[in-house]
Amino acid sequence: MAHKIAFVTDTTVNMPPEIAQAYGIQMVPVYVIFGDESLKDYVEIPPETFYRRLAEYKQATGNMPTTSQPSPEDFRQAYLALAEQGYQDIISVHVTAKASGTCQSAQLAANMVKDRVRVHVVDSESTSMQMGFMLMDAVEAVRAGGGVAEALAAIEAAKAKSCLYFTVTEVEHLTASGRTQGAEAAAQAAVQVKPVVGLLDGVPKAVATERTYRGALKRVLALVQEAAQGAPIRRMAVVHGGIEAKATAWAQEAAEALGFEGDPLVVDFGPALAVHFGPGLLGLAAQWE
């Protein structure tokens, strides 16, 4: 029997279900919390429901929802179910440990199940489809005949050749969340500005501010071009906060600007990430050769 390797991530990956299915990637939901009610990201609160509820909740209470990582027990159950299916190793890739306790929960669960299955917890140092691209490359490495070492190397290679940048329209989400470095300056600006946020060394940082939305989107593209240093774009995913039509229109413009010839993915940032970065965000995850 071939050595079996499973792949697990969390729902902040924003991976379309058909891609997760094609690649055999299992997603463990993080939690979105409205007051006393805790809901599983995507599973119990899909994006369209979340954005509507978010607006109602903010208006009714003046508060923001919060998020929480999956519990060690959530991960333990997921890992044991895979062990039951005959998997000997699990590669579990998660949202940056510098902004979430998800990796820590996964590692605690890995220690609980070590007699049954080997779990390799990986900090993506990012989130969304930048993390998704790492997983896709890892799965491809295994399907090409590689083992755990090759899959882990593929993740690190993808990490080094990818980025995630986006612009934020509702700055109060950044300041309420407290997870984005440099957000206070944008919030306190005398004129309304649009911050551009990037995931740098695992930390969400406000890397630039622009006066207009168009200017911020141009800056996103310039930052991606700078990161890729002229290398051809291999994959791209436009990420958005509940503005699919606008994101789809911009995806074509972004693909042309970056010389990407395929069809860019368009994915919602999802409830858990939108808590921290707000509805209306728009940007992209890109991977280059």
C-alpha positions as CSV (number, residue, x, y, z in Angstrom):
1,M,0.0,0.0,0.0
2,A,1.3,3.5,-0.9
3,H,2.3,5.8,2.0
4,K,-0.7,8.0,2.6
5,I,-0.3,11.7,3.4
6,A,-3.4,13.8,4.2
7,F,-3.6,17.6,4.0
8,V,-5.5,19.8,6.5
9,T,-5.9,23.6,6.8
10,D,-8.3,26.0,8.4
11,T,-11.1,28.0,6.8
12,T,-9.2,31.2,6.6
13,V,-7.7,29.6,3.4
14,N,-10.8,30.9,1.5
15,M,-10.3,27.9,-0.9
16,P,-13.2,27.3,-3.3
17,P,-14.8,23.9,-2.3
18,E,-14.2,22.5,-5.8
19,I,-10.4,23.1,-5.5
20,A,-10.3,21.7,-1.9
21,Q,-12.1,18.6,-3.2
22,A,-9.9,18.2,-6.2
23,Y,-6.8,18.4,-4.1
24,G,-8.2,16.4,-1.2
25,I,-7.7,19.2,1.3
26,Q,-9.7,19.2,4.5
27,M,-10.6,22.5,6.2
28,V,-11.2,22.8,10.0
29,P,-13.4,25.9,10.7
30,V,-12.3,28.8,12.9
31,Y,-15.0,30.5,15.0
32,V,-16.8,33.8,14.5
33,I,-18.3,35.2,17.7
34,F,-21.3,37.6,17.9
35,G,-21.7,38.4,21.6
36,D,-22.4,35.0,23.3
37,E,-23.0,33.1,20.0
38,S,-20.0,31.2,18.5
39,L,-20.4,30.1,14.9
40,K,-18.2,27.9,12.7
41,D,-16.7,30.0,9.9
42,Y,-18.4,29.1,6.5
43,V,-20.1,26.0,8.0
44,E,-22.6,27.8,10.2
45,I,-22.2,31.3,8.8
46,P,-21.5,31.6,5.1
47,P,-20.1,34.9,3.8
48,E,-23.4,36.3,2.5
49,T,-25.1,35.7,5.8
50,F,-22.1,37.1,7.7
51,Y,-22.0,40.5,5.9
52,R,-25.7,41.1,6.5
53,R,-25.4,40.1,10.1
54,L,-22.3,42.1,10.6
55,A,-24.0,45.3,9.5
56,E,-27.0,44.5,11.8
57,Y,-24.8,43.7,14.8
58,K,-22.7,46.8,14.5
59,Q,-25.8,49.0,14.2
60,A,-27.6,47.3,17.1
61,T,-24.7,47.0,19.6
62,G,-22.0,49.3,18.4
63,N,-19.6,46.4,18.8
64,M,-17.6,44.2,16.5
65,P,-17.8,40.5,16.4
66,T,-14.6,38.6,17.3
67,T,-13.0,35.3,16.2
68,S,-11.4,32.3,17.9
69,Q,-9.2,29.5,16.6
70,P,-10.4,25.9,16.3
71,S,-10.1,24.1,19.6
72,P,-7.4,21.4,20.0
73,E,-10.4,19.0,20.2
74,D,-11.6,20.1,16.7
75,F,-8.2,19.3,15.3
76,R,-8.0,16.0,17.3
77,Q,-11.2,14.8,15.8
78,A,-10.1,15.8,12.3
79,Y,-6.8,14.0,12.6
80,L,-8.3,10.9,14.1
81,A,-10.8,10.6,11.3
82,L,-7.9,10.7,8.8
83,A,-6.0,8.1,10.8
84,E,-9.1,5.9,10.6
85,Q,-8.9,6.2,6.8
86,G,-5.4,4.9,6.8
87,Y,-3.4,8.1,6.6
88,Q,0.1,7.8,8.3
89,D,1.1,11.4,8.0
90,I,-0.9,14.6,8.0
91,I,0.5,18.0,6.9
92,S,-1.5,20.7,8.7
93,V,-1.0,24.2,7.3
94,H,-2.4,27.2,9.1
95,V,-3.0,30.9,9.3
96,T,0.0,32.9,10.5
97,A,0.9,32.1,14.1
98,K,1.7,35.8,14.7
99,A,-1.9,36.7,14.4
100,S,-3.8,33.6,15.5
101,G,-3.5,30.7,18.0
102,T,-4.6,28.2,15.3
103,C,-1.1,26.7,14.8
104,Q,-0.9,26.3,18.6
105,S,-4.2,24.4,18.8
106,A,-3.2,22.2,15.9
107,Q,0.2,21.4,17.6
108,L,-1.6,20.5,20.9
109,A,-3.9,18.1,18.9
110,A,-0.9,16.7,17.1
111,N,0.7,15.8,20.4
112,M,-2.6,14.1,21.5
113,V,-2.7,11.8,18.5
114,K,1.0,11.1,18.0
115,D,0.4,7.4,18.9
116,R,-2.0,7.1,15.9
117,V,-0.7,9.4,13.2
118,R,2.2,11.8,12.6
119,V,1.0,15.4,12.2
120,H,3.3,18.0,10.8
121,V,2.0,21.5,11.7
122,V,3.2,24.2,9.4
123,D,2.8,28.0,10.0
124,S,2.0,29.5,6.5
125,E,3.0,32.9,7.9
126,S,0.0,34.1,5.8
127,T,-3.6,33.3,5.1
128,S,-6.2,33.1,2.4
129,M,-5.2,31.8,-1.0
130,Q,-1.5,32.6,-0.5
131,M,-1.7,29.7,2.0
132,G,-3.9,27.9,-0.5
133,F,-1.2,28.0,-3.1
134,M,1.3,26.4,-0.6
135,L,-1.1,23.6,-0.1
136,M,-1.8,23.0,-3.8
137,D,2.0,22.8,-4.4
138,A,2.4,20.4,-1.5
139,V,-0.3,18.1,-2.8
140,E,1.2,18.2,-6.3
141,A,4.6,17.2,-4.9
142,V,3.0,14.1,-3.3
143,R,1.1,13.2,-6.4
144,A,4.3,13.4,-8.3
145,G,5.7,10.7,-6.1
146,G,7.2,12.8,-3.2
147,G,6.9,12.2,0.5
148,V,6.5,14.4,3.6
149,A,9.9,16.1,3.0
150,E,9.1,17.0,-0.6
151,A,5.7,18.3,0.4
152,L,7.2,20.5,3.2
153,A,9.8,21.8,0.8
154,A,7.1,22.6,-1.7
155,I,5.3,24.7,1.0
156,E,8.5,26.6,1.8
157,A,9.2,27.2,-1.9
158,A,5.7,28.5,-2.5
159,K,5.9,30.7,0.6
160,A,9.1,32.3,-0.8
161,K,7.4,33.0,-4.2
162,S,4.0,34.4,-3.2
163,C,2.4,37.3,-1.5
164,L,-0.9,38.8,-0.3
165,Y,-1.8,42.5,-0.5
166,F,-5.2,44.1,-0.2
167,T,-6.8,47.5,0.4
168,V,-9.2,48.1,3.3
169,T,-12.2,50.5,3.2
170,E,-13.5,50.1,6.8
171,V,-10.5,51.1,8.8
172,E,-12.4,50.7,12.1
173,H,-12.2,46.9,11.7
174,L,-8.4,47.2,11.7
175,T,-8.3,49.2,14.8
176,A,-10.9,47.1,16.7
177,S,-9.1,43.9,15.7
178,G,-5.7,45.2,16.8
179,R,-3.9,42.7,14.6
180,T,-2.6,45.0,11.9
181,Q,0.6,46.9,12.5
182,G,0.4,50.6,11.5
183,A,-3.4,50.7,11.4
184,E,-3.7,53.5,14.0
185,A,-1.9,56.0,11.7
186,A,-4.5,55.4,8.9
187,A,-7.4,55.6,11.4
188,Q,-6.1,58.9,12.8
189,A,-5.4,60.6,9.5
190,A,-7.0,64.0,9.1
191,V,-8.4,63.0,5.7
192,Q,-9.9,59.6,5.0
193,V,-7.3,57.3,3.5
194,K,-7.3,53.7,2.2
195,P,-4.7,51.6,3.8
196,V,-2.9,48.8,1.9
197,V,-2.2,45.8,4.0
198,G,0.3,43.1,3.3
199,L,1.3,39.9,5.2
200,L,5.0,40.5,5.9
201,D,7.0,37.9,7.9
202,G,3.7,36.6,9.2
203,V,2.4,39.9,10.4
204,P,-0.4,41.9,8.8
205,K,1.0,45.4,8.3
206,A,-0.4,48.6,6.8
207,V,2.4,49.1,4.3
208,A,0.9,52.2,2.5
209,T,-2.0,54.6,2.4
210,E,-3.7,56.1,-0.6
211,R,-6.3,58.9,-0.8
212,T,-8.5,57.0,-3.2
213,Y,-9.7,53.4,-3.7
214,R,-8.3,53.4,-7.3
215,G,-5.0,54.6,-6.0
216,A,-4.9,51.8,-3.4
217,L,-5.7,49.2,-5.9
218,K,-2.9,50.5,-8.2
219,R,-0.6,50.3,-5.2
220,V,-1.6,46.7,-4.5
221,L,-0.6,45.8,-8.1
222,A,2.7,47.7,-7.8
223,L,3.5,45.8,-4.6
224,V,2.8,42.4,-6.2
225,Q,4.9,43.4,-9.2
226,E,7.8,44.5,-6.9
227,A,7.6,41.2,-5.0
228,A,7.6,39.0,-8.1
229,Q,10.6,41.0,-9.5
230,G,9.6,40.3,-13.1
231,A,9.0,36.6,-12.7
232,P,5.9,35.3,-14.6
233,I,2.8,35.1,-12.4
234,R,1.8,31.4,-12.0
235,R,-1.4,31.7,-10.0
236,M,-3.5,34.5,-8.7
237,A,-6.6,34.9,-6.6
238,V,-8.5,38.1,-6.2
239,V,-9.7,38.4,-2.6
240,H,-12.7,40.5,-1.6
241,G,-14.9,41.3,1.4
242,G,-18.5,40.7,0.1
243,I,-18.1,42.7,-3.2
244,E,-18.0,39.8,-5.7
245,A,-19.1,41.8,-8.8
246,K,-16.5,44.6,-8.2
247,A,-13.8,41.9,-7.5
248,T,-14.7,40.0,-10.7
249,A,-14.4,43.2,-12.8
250,W,-11.1,44.1,-11.2
251,A,-9.7,40.6,-11.6
252,Q,-9.5,41.1,-15.4
253,E,-7.7,44.4,-15.0
254,A,-5.3,42.9,-12.4
255,A,-4.6,39.9,-14.6
256,E,-3.7,42.2,-17.5
257,A,-1.5,44.4,-15.4
258,L,0.4,41.4,-14.1
259,G,0.6,39.6,-17.5
260,F,-1.3,36.6,-16.1
261,E,-2.9,34.7,-18.9
262,G,-5.1,32.2,-17.0
263,D,-8.4,32.9,-15.3
264,P,-7.8,34.5,-11.9
265,L,-9.7,33.0,-9.0
266,V,-12.1,35.3,-7.2
267,V,-12.6,34.4,-3.5
268,D,-14.4,36.0,-0.6
269,F,-12.1,36.7,2.4
270,G,-14.6,34.8,4.5
271,P,-16.3,35.7,7.8
272,A,-13.3,35.1,10.2
273,L,-10.9,37.3,8.2
274,A,-13.5,39.9,7.4
275,V,-14.0,40.5,11.1
276,H,-10.4,41.8,11.2
277,F,-10.2,43.5,7.9
278,G,-13.8,44.6,7.2
279,P,-16.2,44.3,4.3
280,G,-15.2,46.0,1.1
281,L,-11.6,44.9,1.1
282,L,-10.1,44.1,-2.2
283,G,-6.7,42.8,-3.3
284,L,-4.9,39.7,-4.4
285,A,-2.8,36.7,-3.5
286,A,-0.2,35.9,-6.2
287,Q,2.4,33.2,-6.8
288,W,5.2,33.5,-9.3
289,E,7.5,31.1,-11.1
